[in-house]
Amino acid sequence: MFAAAEELISAGCAVLQYRNKSGDAREMLQHARELKRRVGPSVKLIMNDRADLGLAAGFNGVHVGQDDLSPESVRGIIGPDRWLGVSTHNPGQLLEADLTSADYLAIGPVFATSSKEKPDPVVGLEGVRRARALTRKPLVAIGGITRANAASVIEAGADSVAVISDLIREPRKSAEEFFRILR
């Protein structure tokens, strides 16, 4: 994980999310603190799901899903200065999240994804277009994003993309290719 993070940063990634769905809290905090130590202040770090661990590790923000603490509860924990992101999967969820203090909203899965055990239904590019029409907040497309489809997601209205699978094999090379495609 640490080597991959360093490769992504060297390729130009400015925001990384620590996502660990199977670790216990102690292990997650240890990893998060080590990640923070290694990347320093040059990269924004987002903790997935766990506001308490994000705060304890000194991360720059927290990203929550539909089954996690409410955005306003998380805001109460992390305060006004850290980023708060919320995953949404349909127009109703997006409209609800848009009314919160979330700094950005995620929409997805845009395409089929293998990084979740039970993914929500695919929203496709039309779901991204619909989401863009419903919010002025920054919109992050998530789910099945690859170098082959990233440009179409941005063209559909996303401000940025969240990527897992297409960065795993060769993080630096893959990230550099994403930046060439999306610039």
Backbone as a printed PyTorch tensor [residue, N CA C, xyz], in Angstrom:
tensor([[[  0.8230,  -1.1870,   0.0000],
         [  0.0000,   0.0000,   0.0000],
         [  0.8670,   1.2510,   0.0000]],

        [[  1.8820,   1.2880,   0.8460],
         [  2.7120,   2.4830,   0.9500],
         [  3.4890,   2.7270,  -0.3370]],

        [[  4.0250,   1.6610,  -0.9170],
         [  4.7610,   1.8020,  -2.1740],
         [  3.8320,   2.2940,  -3.2860]],

        [[  2.6230,   1.7570,  -3.3320],
         [  1.6650,   2.1840,  -4.3480],
         [  1.3070,   3.6550,  -4.1510]],

        [[  1.0990,   4.0700,  -2.9100],
         [  0.7910,   5.4730,  -2.6310],
         [  1.9200,   6.3790,  -3.1010]],

        [[  3.1460,   5.9830,  -2.8270],
         [  4.2940,   6.7920,  -3.2460],
         [  4.3790,   6.8740,  -4.7710]],

        [[  4.0830,   5.7850,  -5.4530],
         [  4.0830,   5.8090,  -6.9180],
         [  2.9840,   6.7210,  -7.4530]],

        [[  1.7980,   6.6460,  -6.8570],
         [  0.6900,   7.4970,  -7.2990],
         [  1.0190,   8.9750,  -7.0990]],

        [[  1.6230,   9.2830,  -5.9730],
         [  1.9950,  10.6700,  -5.6920],
         [  3.0580,  11.1440,  -6.6740]],

        [[  4.0320,  10.2950,  -6.9570],
         [  5.0820,  10.6890,  -7.8940],
         [  4.5270,  10.9090,  -9.3010]],

        [[  3.3980,  10.2890,  -9.6100],
         [  2.7470,  10.4820, -10.9040],
         [  1.8770,  11.7340, -10.9240]],

        [[  1.6340,  12.3390,  -9.7620],
         [  0.8570,  13.5730,  -9.7130],
         [ -0.4650,  13.5080,  -8.9920]],

        [[ -0.8120,  12.3760,  -8.3950],
         [ -2.0750,  12.2920,  -7.6500],
         [ -2.0110,  13.2150,  -6.4390]],

        [[ -3.0370,  14.0050,  -6.2670],
         [ -3.0680,  14.9820,  -5.1790],
         [ -4.0140,  14.5940,  -4.0570]],

        [[ -4.8750,  13.6100,  -4.2910],
         [ -5.8340,  13.1490,  -3.2910],
         [ -5.8200,  11.6210,  -3.2920]],

        [[ -5.6540,  11.0360,  -2.1080],
         [ -5.7030,   9.5820,  -1.9600],
         [ -6.6940,   9.2320,  -0.8660]],

        [[ -7.4470,   8.1760,  -1.0950],
         [ -8.3770,   7.7060,  -0.0820],
         [ -7.8600,   6.3990,   0.5020]],

        [[ -7.8310,   6.3410,   1.8280],
         [ -7.4870,   5.0920,   2.5090],
         [ -8.7780,   4.3210,   2.7040]],

        [[ -8.8620,   3.1590,   2.0480],
         [-10.0780,   2.3370,   2.0740],
         [ -9.6860,   0.9410,   2.5270]],

        [[-10.1740,   0.5600,   3.6850],
         [ -9.8790,  -0.7700,   4.2270],
         [-11.1780,  -1.3100,   4.7990]],

        [[-11.7910,  -2.2260,   4.0900],
         [-13.0950,  -2.7660,   4.4860],
         [-12.9880,  -3.9730,   5.4090]],

        [[-11.7600,  -4.4800,   5.6300],
         [-11.6570,  -5.6970,   6.4180],
         [-10.7600,  -5.5900,   7.6490]],

        [[-10.0040,  -4.5230,   7.7740],
         [ -9.0940,  -4.3930,   8.9120],
         [ -9.8130,  -3.9970,  10.1900]],

        [[ -9.1820,  -4.2950,  11.3160],
         [ -9.7550,  -3.8150,  12.5640],
         [ -9.2870,  -2.3740,  12.7910]],

        [[ -9.9330,  -1.6780,  13.7070],
         [ -9.6880,  -0.2520,  13.9180],
         [ -8.2340,   0.0330,  14.2790]],

        [[ -7.6440,  -0.7890,  15.1080],
         [ -6.2490,  -0.5650,  15.5110],
         [ -5.3100,  -0.6410,  14.3100]],

        [[ -5.4890,  -1.6780,  13.4940],
         [ -4.6610,  -1.8420,  12.2990],
         [ -4.8820,  -0.6870,  11.3200]],

        [[ -6.1330,  -0.3030,  11.1290],
         [ -6.4420,   0.7870,  10.2130],
         [ -5.7920,   2.0900,  10.6730]],

        [[ -5.8550,   2.3720,  11.9530],
         [ -5.2540,   3.5970,  12.4610],
         [ -3.7390,   3.5700,  12.2940]],

        [[ -3.1550,   2.4330,  12.5650],
         [ -1.6990,   2.2970,  12.3890],
         [ -1.3140,   2.5500,  10.9300]],

        [[ -2.0210,   1.9340,   9.9910],
         [ -1.7470,   2.1400,   8.5710],
         [ -1.9840,   3.5980,   8.1750]],

        [[ -3.0690,   4.1690,   8.6530],
         [ -3.3960,   5.5520,   8.3020],
         [ -2.3270,   6.5230,   8.8020]],

        [[ -1.8790,   6.3420,  10.0170],
         [ -0.8330,   7.2230,  10.5580],
         [  0.4720,   7.0740,   9.7890]],

        [[  0.8090,   5.8440,   9.4180],
         [  2.0320,   5.6260,   8.6460],
         [  1.9000,   6.2440,   7.2550]],

        [[  0.7380,   6.1280,   6.6490],
         [  0.5080,   6.7460,   5.3520],
         [  0.6580,   8.2580,   5.4540]],

        [[  0.0640,   8.8370,   6.4680],
         [  0.1740,  10.2900,   6.6870],
         [  1.6310,  10.6940,   6.8680]],

        [[  2.3710,   9.9280,   7.6420],
         [  3.7770,  10.2380,   7.8720],
         [  4.5610,  10.1960,   6.5610]],

        [[  4.2880,   9.2020,   5.7460],
         [  5.0390,   9.0320,   4.5030],
         [  4.7110,  10.0720,   3.4490]],

        [[  3.4480,  10.4560,   3.3360],
         [  3.0860,  11.3950,   2.2640],
         [  3.2350,  12.8490,   2.6860]],

        [[  3.2090,  13.1150,   3.9750],
         [  3.3620,  14.4940,   4.4330],
         [  2.2010,  15.3710,   4.0030]],

        [[  2.4320,  16.6780,   3.9840],
         [  1.3420,  17.6120,   3.7110],
         [  1.0450,  17.8380,   2.2330]],

        [[  1.8220,  17.2340,   1.3410],
         [  1.6650,  17.5330,  -0.0860],
         [  0.4320,  16.8940,  -0.7160]],

        [[ -0.1350,  15.8860,  -0.0680],
         [ -1.2660,  15.1520,  -0.6270],
         [ -2.4200,  15.1810,   0.3690]],

        [[ -3.6170,  15.3710,  -0.1520],
         [ -4.8100,  15.3140,   0.6860],
         [ -5.1810,  13.8500,   0.8990]],

        [[ -5.3550,  13.4700,   2.1610],
         [ -5.7290,  12.1000,   2.4910],
         [ -7.1610,  12.0620,   3.0010]],

        [[ -7.9260,  11.1440,   2.4560],
         [ -9.3300,  10.9690,   2.8150],
         [ -9.4930,   9.5860,   3.4340]],

        [[-10.1300,   9.5260,   4.5860],
         [-10.4220,   8.2460,   5.2440],
         [-11.7890,   7.7710,   4.7780]],

        [[-11.8680,   6.5330,   4.3660],
         [-13.1400,   5.9620,   3.9560],
         [-13.9170,   5.4740,   5.1810]],

        [[-15.1380,   5.8970,   5.3110],
         [-16.1180,   5.4300,   6.3060],
         [-15.8980,   5.8950,   7.7450]],

        [[-14.6780,   5.9900,   8.2130],
         [-14.3870,   6.1290,   9.6420],
         [-13.9090,   7.5320,  10.0160]],

        [[-14.8450,   8.3800,  10.4330],
         [-14.5030,   9.7430,  10.8490],
         [-13.5610,   9.7390,  12.0460]],

        [[-13.7830,   8.8190,  12.9730],
         [-12.9360,   8.7720,  14.1710],
         [-11.4850,   8.4810,  13.8120]],

        [[-11.2660,   7.5310,  12.9250],
         [ -9.9040,   7.1750,  12.5340],
         [ -9.2730,   8.2600,  11.6610]],

        [[-10.0700,   8.8670,  10.8150],
         [ -9.5570,   9.9620,   9.9940],
         [ -9.0780,  11.1250,  10.8450]],

        [[ -9.8410,  11.4420,  11.8570],
         [ -9.4630,  12.5210,  12.7650],
         [ -8.2200,  12.1410,  13.5620]],

        [[ -8.1900,  10.9250,  14.0830],
         [ -7.0540,  10.4800,  14.8910],
         [ -5.7640,  10.4150,  14.0740]],

        [[ -5.8730,  10.1280,  12.7800],
         [ -4.6960,  10.0200,  11.9210],
         [ -4.2890,  11.3660,  11.3210]],

        [[ -5.1020,  12.3850,  11.5320],
         [ -4.7820,  13.7040,  10.9790],
         [ -5.0530,  13.8180,   9.4940]],

        [[ -6.0140,  13.0450,   8.9860],
         [ -6.3590,  13.0980,   7.5760],
         [ -7.0810,  14.4050,   7.2520]],

        [[ -7.1460,  14.7030,   5.9600],
         [ -7.7580,  15.9480,   5.4920],
         [ -9.2580,  15.8400,   5.2990]],

        [[ -9.7980,  14.6340,   5.3750],
         [-11.2230,  14.4820,   5.1700],
         [-11.6930,  13.0580,   5.3550]],

        [[-12.9990,  12.9020,   5.2030],
         [-13.6560,  11.6060,   5.3700],
         [-14.6780,  11.4530,   4.2580]],

        [[-14.7780,  10.2300,   3.7530],
         [-15.7790,   9.9150,   2.7430],
         [-16.7050,   8.8480,   3.3140]],

        [[-18.0060,   9.0850,   3.2560],
         [-18.9650,   8.1290,   3.8080],
         [-19.9400,   7.6530,   2.7420]],

        [[-20.4490,   6.4550,   2.9720],
         [-21.4420,   5.8690,   2.0950],
         [-22.8290,   5.9880,   2.7000]],

        [[-23.7700,   5.4010,   2.0370],
         [-25.1680,   5.4800,   2.4540],
         [-25.4480,   4.7360,   3.7550]],

        [[-24.6330,   3.7540,   4.1070],
         [-24.8650,   2.9730,   5.3210],
         [-23.9590,   3.3820,   6.4790]],

        [[-23.2090,   4.4630,   6.3120],
         [-22.3040,   4.9380,   7.3600],
         [-22.9940,   6.0260,   8.1790]],

        [[-22.2440,   6.6610,   9.0580],
         [-22.7830,   7.8010,   9.7950],
         [-23.3190,   8.8370,   8.8160]],

        [[-24.3190,   9.5960,   9.2460],
         [-24.8710,  10.6370,   8.3800],
         [-23.8130,  11.7150,   8.1330]],

        [[-23.9140,  12.4050,   6.9930],
         [-22.9570,  13.4780,   6.7330],
         [-22.8940,  14.5110,   7.8550]],

        [[-24.0250,  14.8590,   8.4370],
         [-24.0020,  15.8760,   9.4920],
         [-23.3650,  15.3420,  10.7730]],

        [[-23.5400,  14.0600,  11.0550],
         [-22.8480,  13.4700,  12.2050],
         [-21.3420,  13.4790,  11.9840]],

        [[-20.9270,  13.1290,  10.7750],
         [-19.4990,  13.1490,  10.4510],
         [-18.9650,  14.5700,  10.5440]],

        [[-19.7180,  15.5270,  10.0250],
         [-19.2820,  16.9330,  10.0870],
         [-19.0750,  17.3450,  11.5380]],

        [[-19.9530,  16.8930,  12.4240],
         [-19.8110,  17.2040,  13.8420],
         [-18.5360,  16.6340,  14.4450]],

        [[-18.0630,  15.5300,  13.9000],
         [-16.8300,  14.9060,  14.3940],
         [-15.5940,  15.5710,  13.7980]],

        [[-15.6080,  15.8180,  12.4890],
         [-14.3940,  16.2970,  11.8170],
         [-14.2780,  17.8170,  11.7910]],

        [[-15.3690,  18.5180,  12.0950],
         [-15.3200,  19.9760,  12.0980],
         [-15.4960,  20.5680,  10.7010]],

        [[-15.4390,  21.8970,  10.6170],
         [-15.7520,  22.5750,   9.3620],
         [-14.6060,  22.6200,   8.3450]],

        [[-13.3890,  22.3350,   8.7690],
         [-12.2400,  22.5480,   7.8880],
         [-11.7870,  21.3250,   7.1010]],

        [[-12.2360,  20.1420,   7.4750],
         [-11.8600,  18.9350,   6.7390],
         [-12.9020,  18.6500,   5.6610]],

        [[-12.4610,  18.0030,   4.6080],
         [-13.3660,  17.6500,   3.5170],
         [-14.3090,  16.5380,   3.9430]],

        [[-15.5120,  16.6140,   3.4200],
         [-16.5170,  15.5890,   3.6410],
         [-17.1080,  15.2000,   2.2960]],

        [[-16.9960,  13.9250,   1.9620],
         [-17.5760,  13.4180,   0.7310],
         [-18.6350,  12.3850,   1.0330]],

        [[-19.6190,  12.2930,   0.1550],
         [-20.7300,  11.3630,   0.3390],
         [-20.9800,  10.5890,  -0.9530]],

        [[-21.0380,   9.2620,  -0.8470],
         [-21.3750,   8.4200,  -1.9950],
         [-22.8820,   8.4080,  -2.1980]],

        [[-23.2760,   8.5110,  -3.4640],
         [-24.6870,   8.4120,  -3.8240],
         [-24.8260,   7.4670,  -5.0090]],

        [[-26.0300,   6.9140,  -5.1640],
         [-26.2400,   5.9050,  -6.1940],
         [-27.4800,   6.1430,  -7.0480]],

        [[-28.1980,   7.2180,  -6.7470],
         [-29.3930,   7.5390,  -7.5150],
         [-29.7560,   9.0100,  -7.2780]],

        [[-30.6630,   9.5640,  -8.0740],
         [-30.9990,  10.9830,  -7.9280],
         [-31.5210,  11.3610,  -6.5400]],

        [[-32.3040,  10.5040,  -5.9240],
         [-32.8360,  10.8130,  -4.5940],
         [-31.7350,  10.9570,  -3.5590]],

        [[-30.8040,  10.0210,  -3.5590],
         [-29.6810,  10.0930,  -2.6230],
         [-28.8180,  11.3170,  -2.9030]],

        [[-28.6140,  11.6210,  -4.1700],
         [-27.7960,  12.7730,  -4.5120],
         [-28.4490,  14.0680,  -4.0480]],

        [[-29.7410,  14.1990,  -4.2710],
         [-30.4540,  15.4120,  -3.8230],
         [-30.3910,  15.5510,  -2.3030]],

        [[-30.5420,  14.4500,  -1.6040],
         [-30.4660,  14.4770,  -0.1430],
         [-29.0590,  14.8770,   0.3190]],

        [[-28.0500,  14.2880,  -0.2820],
         [-26.6650,  14.5980,   0.0920],
         [-26.3020,  16.0350,  -0.2640]],

        [[-26.8930,  16.5480,  -1.3320],
         [-26.6160,  17.9160,  -1.7590],
         [-27.0620,  18.9390,  -0.7170]],

        [[-28.0470,  18.5770,   0.0790],
         [-28.5540,  19.4840,   1.1190],
         [-27.6920,  19.4770,   2.3820]],

        [[-26.7320,  18.5790,   2.4550],
         [-25.8750,  18.4810,   3.6320],
         [-24.6650,  19.3880,   3.4800]],

        [[-23.8050,  19.3490,   4.4710],
         [-22.5750,  20.1440,   4.4310],
         [-21.4450,  19.4320,   3.6910]],

        [[-21.7650,  18.3840,   2.9450],
         [-20.7440,  17.6720,   2.1730],
         [-20.0440,  18.6290,   1.2230]],

        [[-18.7350,  18.4500,   1.0940],
         [-17.9450,  19.2880,   0.1980],
         [-17.9690,  18.7720,  -1.2330]],

        [[-18.1300,  17.4680,  -1.3860],
         [-18.2310,  16.8790,  -2.7220],
         [-19.1420,  15.6610,  -2.6370]],

        [[-19.6830,  15.2820,  -3.7930],
         [-20.5720,  14.1330,  -3.8750],
         [-20.0100,  13.1430,  -4.8840]],

        [[-20.1250,  11.8740,  -4.5770],
         [-19.7250,  10.8200,  -5.5090],
         [-20.9770,  10.1820,  -6.0810]],

        [[-20.8960,   9.8160,  -7.3520],
         [-22.0030,   9.1280,  -8.0040],
         [-21.4700,   7.8390,  -8.6350]],

        [[-22.2200,   6.7700,  -8.4300],
         [-21.7810,   5.5170,  -9.0210],
         [-22.5170,   4.3390,  -8.4190]],

        [[-22.1750,   3.1540,  -8.8410],
         [-21.1120,   2.8910,  -9.7940],
         [-21.5160,   3.2940, -11.2120]],

        [[-20.5970,   3.9720, -11.8800],
         [-20.8610,   4.3910, -13.2470],
         [-20.8520,   3.1740, -14.1630]],

        [[-19.8880,   2.3050, -13.9360],
         [-19.7640,   1.0620, -14.7050],
         [-19.6780,  -0.1040, -13.7210]],

        [[-19.7530,  -1.3100, -14.2230],
         [-19.6260,  -2.4890, -13.3630],
         [-18.2770,  -2.4410, -12.6400]],

        [[-18.2780,  -2.8420, -11.3790],
         [-17.0690,  -2.7810, -10.5660],
         [-16.8700,  -4.0860,  -9.8150]],

        [[-15.6190,  -4.4140,  -9.5820],
         [-15.3130,  -5.6220,  -8.8250],
         [-14.7530,  -5.2940,  -7.4460]],

        [[-14.6970,  -4.0080,  -7.0810],
         [-14.1000,  -3.6400,  -5.7950],
         [-15.1150,  -3.6300,  -4.6490]],

        [[-16.3590,  -3.9450,  -4.9370],
         [-17.3820,  -4.0540,  -3.9020],
         [-18.0320,  -5.4210,  -3.9950]],

        [[-18.3280,  -5.9930,  -2.8250],
         [-18.9740,  -7.3080,  -2.8180],
         [-20.3950,  -7.2650,  -3.3710]],

        [[-21.1550,  -6.2520,  -2.9520],
         [-22.5320,  -6.1130,  -3.4120],
         [-22.7460,  -4.6920,  -3.9290]],

        [[-22.2830,  -4.4140,  -5.1550],
         [-22.4000,  -3.0530,  -5.6720],
         [-23.8480,  -2.6600,  -5.9450]],

        [[-24.0840,  -1.3710,  -5.8790],
         [-25.3840,  -0.8300,  -6.2650],
         [-25.5370,  -0.9580,  -7.7750]],

        [[-26.7570,  -0.7860,  -8.2850],
         [-26.9500,  -0.8600,  -9.7420],
         [-26.1160,   0.2010, -10.4690]],

        [[-25.6050,  -0.1670, -11.6190],
         [-24.8120,   0.7350, -12.4480],
         [-25.6790,   1.9270, -12.8750]],

        [[-25.1150,   3.1410, -12.7780],
         [-25.8520,   4.3470, -13.1730],
         [-25.5210,   4.7690, -14.5980]],

        [[-24.3790,   4.3360, -15.1180],
         [-23.9820,   4.6850, -16.4770],
         [-23.6750,   6.1630, -16.6420]],

        [[-23.3360,   6.5220, -17.8560],
         [-23.0230,   7.9260, -18.1510],
         [-24.2460,   8.8150, -17.9950]],

        [[-25.4130,   8.2510, -18.2620],
         [-26.6390,   9.0430, -18.0940],
         [-26.8470,   9.3970, -16.6250]],

        [[-26.4820,   8.4950, -15.7210],
         [-26.5610,   8.7940, -14.2880],
         [-25.6230,   9.9140, -13.8860]],

        [[-24.4600,   9.9680, -14.5040],
         [-23.5280,  11.0750, -14.2420],
         [-24.1230,  12.3800, -14.7560]],

        [[-24.6790,  12.3570, -15.9550],
         [-25.3150,  13.5670, -16.5100],
         [-26.4530,  14.0530, -15.6090]],

        [[-27.2750,  13.1130, -15.1610],
         [-28.3910,  13.4600, -14.2790],
         [-27.8710,  14.0550, -12.9750]],

        [[-26.8410,  13.4390, -12.4090],
         [-26.2620,  13.9320, -11.1570],
         [-25.7070,  15.3440, -11.3400]],

        [[-25.0290,  15.5680, -12.4520],
         [-24.4510,  16.8970, -12.7140],
         [-25.5490,  17.9560, -12.7420]],

        [[-26.6920,  17.6130, -13.2940],
         [-27.8000,  18.5660, -13.3790],
         [-28.4250,  18.8500, -12.0190]],

        [[-28.2000,  17.9820, -11.0470],
         [-28.8450,  18.1080,  -9.7410],
         [-27.9930,  18.7750,  -8.6650]],

        [[-26.7080,  19.0140,  -8.9440],
         [-25.8610,  19.6280,  -7.9210],
         [-24.8180,  20.5430,  -8.5500]],

        [[-24.4310,  21.5390,  -7.7770],
         [-23.3100,  22.4070,  -8.1740],
         [-22.0450,  22.0240,  -7.4230]],

        [[-22.1610,  21.0870,  -6.4900],
         [-21.0010,  20.6430,  -5.7330],
         [-20.0930,  19.8260,  -6.6560]],

        [[-18.8010,  19.7690,  -6.3280],
         [-17.9170,  18.9100,  -7.1070],
         [-18.4540,  17.4820,  -7.1370]],

        [[-18.3820,  16.8770,  -8.3090],
         [-18.9450,  15.5520,  -8.5300],
         [-17.8320,  14.5770,  -8.9110]],

        [[-17.7210,  13.5150,  -8.1250],
         [-16.7130,  12.4740,  -8.3550],
         [-17.4180,  11.2300,  -8.8710]],

        [[-16.9920,  10.7690, -10.0290],
         [-17.5440,   9.5370, -10.5810],
         [-16.7490,   8.3630, -10.0320]],

        [[-17.4490,   7.3110,  -9.6550],
         [-16.8010,   6.1540,  -9.0480],
         [-17.4290,   4.8760,  -9.5910]],

        [[-16.6190,   3.8390,  -9.6650],
         [-17.1420,   2.5340, -10.0470],
         [-16.7910,   2.1480, -11.4680]],

        [[-15.8150,   1.2650, -11.6190],
         [-15.4560,   0.7460, -12.9220],
         [-14.7590,   1.7440, -13.8290]],

        [[-14.2020,   2.7980, -13.2620],
         [-13.5220,   3.8130, -14.0670],
         [-12.1560,   3.2730, -14.4900]],

        [[-11.8980,   3.3500, -15.7870],
         [-10.6350,   2.8910, -16.3590],
         [-10.0860,   3.9730, -17.2900]],

        [[ -8.8740,   3.7510, -17.7420],
         [ -8.2960,   4.6800, -18.7170],
         [ -9.1300,   4.7080, -19.9890]],

        [[ -9.7790,   3.6060, -20.3090],
         [-10.5710,   3.5250, -21.5370],
         [-11.8710,   4.3200, -21.4650]],

        [[-12.4120,   4.5190, -20.2610],
         [-13.7160,   5.2050, -20.1720],
         [-13.6820,   6.5030, -19.3730]],

        [[-12.5530,   6.8700, -18.8080],
         [-12.4830,   8.0480, -17.9350],
         [-12.8720,   9.3380, -18.6460]],

        [[-12.4130,   9.5330, -19.8700],
         [-12.7290,  10.7700, -20.5830],
         [-14.2360,  10.9140, -20.7890]],

        [[-14.9220,   9.8140, -21.0800],
         [-16.3770,   9.8910, -21.2820],
         [-17.0980,  10.2690, -19.9940]],

        [[-16.5430,   9.8770, -18.8670],
         [-17.1530,  10.2030, -17.5730],
         [-17.0140,  11.7030, -17.2880]],

        [[-15.8490,  12.2500, -17.5910],
         [-15.6420,  13.6880, -17.4190],
         [-16.5350,  14.4590, -18.3850]],

        [[-16.6190,  14.0010, -19.6170],
         [-17.4920,  14.6420, -20.6110],
         [-18.9530,  14.6100, -20.1770]],

        [[-19.3480,  13.5890, -19.4220],
         [-20.7330,  13.4750, -18.9420],
         [-21.0110,  14.4150, -17.7790]],

        [[-19.9660,  15.0290, -17.2020],
         [-20.2040,  16.0220, -16.1580],
         [-19.4740,  15.8350, -14.8530]],

        [[-18.7450,  14.7440, -14.6930],
         [-17.9800,  14.5550, -13.4540],
         [-16.8030,  15.5280, -13.4300]],

        [[-16.4900,  16.0050, -12.2480],
         [-15.3260,  16.8770, -12.0880],
         [-14.0470,  16.0720, -11.9300]],

        [[-14.1830,  14.8690, -11.3980],
         [-13.0340,  13.9970, -11.2080],
         [-13.5060,  12.5580, -11.1470]],

        [[-12.5220,  11.6490, -11.1040],
         [-12.8320,  10.2260, -11.0500],
         [-12.1110,   9.5870,  -9.8840]],

        [[-12.7310,   8.5730,  -9.3120],
         [-12.1170,   7.7510,  -8.2770],
         [-11.8170,   6.4030,  -8.9250]],

        [[-10.5900,   5.9220,  -8.7360],
         [-10.1480,   4.7190,  -9.4230],
         [ -9.4840,   3.7740,  -8.4360]],

        [[ -9.7820,   2.4990,  -8.5590],
         [ -9.0880,   1.4790,  -7.7680],
         [ -8.4140,   0.4840,  -8.7140]],

        [[ -9.2030,  -0.3530,  -9.3480],
         [ -8.6810,  -1.5060, -10.0970],
         [ -7.6810,  -1.1290, -11.1740]],

        [[ -7.9180,  -0.0450, -11.8910],
         [ -7.0470,   0.2890, -13.0090],
         [ -5.7370,   0.9430, -12.5750]],

        [[ -5.5350,   1.0530, -11.2620],
         [ -4.2760,   1.6040, -10.7470],
         [ -3.4310,   0.5540, -10.0290]],

        [[ -3.9680,  -0.6170,  -9.8200],
         [ -3.3120,  -1.5990,  -8.9540],
         [ -2.0370,  -2.1820,  -9.5630]],

        [[ -2.0770,  -2.6070, -10.8010],
         [ -0.9430,  -3.3340, -11.3730],
         [  0.3090,  -2.4740, -11.4940]],

        [[  0.2010,  -1.3020, -12.0820],
         [  1.3300,  -0.3910, -12.2460],
         [  0.8700,   1.0080, -11.8550]],

        [[  0.8470,   1.3120, -10.5610],
         [  0.2410,   2.5660, -10.0980],
         [  0.7720,   3.8270, -10.7860]],

        [[  2.0760,   3.9770, -10.8370],
         [  2.6170,   5.2150, -11.4100],
         [  2.3040,   5.3240, -12.9030]],

        [[  2.5960,   4.2780, -13.6410],
         [  2.3570,   4.3020, -15.0830],
         [  0.8740,   4.5310, -15.3840]],

        [[  0.0220,   3.8230, -14.6790],
         [ -1.4210,   3.9690, -14.9010],
         [ -1.8890,   5.3760, -14.5780]],

        [[ -1.4510,   5.9350, -13.4480],
         [ -1.8520,   7.2900, -13.0680],
         [ -1.3610,   8.3070, -14.0860]],

        [[ -0.1310,   8.1520, -14.5610],
         [  0.3890,   9.0690, -15.5770],
         [ -0.4670,   9.0100, -16.8390]],

        [[ -0.8920,   7.8080, -17.2310],
         [ -1.7560,   7.6710, -18.4040],
         [ -3.1170,   8.3140, -18.1670]],

        [[ -3.6690,   8.1600, -16.9560],
         [ -4.9420,   8.8410, -16.6350],
         [ -4.7800,  10.3440, -16.7960]],

        [[ -3.7050,  10.9000, -16.2770],
         [ -3.5040,  12.3440, -16.3910],
         [ -3.3490,  12.7880, -17.8430]],

        [[ -2.6610,  12.0160, -18.6570],
         [ -2.5380,  12.3660, -20.0890],
         [ -3.9110,  12.3530, -20.7550]],

        [[ -4.7110,  11.3620, -20.4100],
         [ -6.0380,  11.2320, -21.0150],
         [ -6.9690,  12.3600, -20.5680]],

        [[ -6.8810,  12.7330, -19.3160],
         [ -7.8570,  13.6760, -18.7570],
         [ -7.4320,  15.1470, -18.8300]],

        [[ -6.2510,  15.4210, -19.2840],
         [ -5.8250,  16.8360, -19.3810],
         [ -6.1720,  17.4330, -20.6980]]])
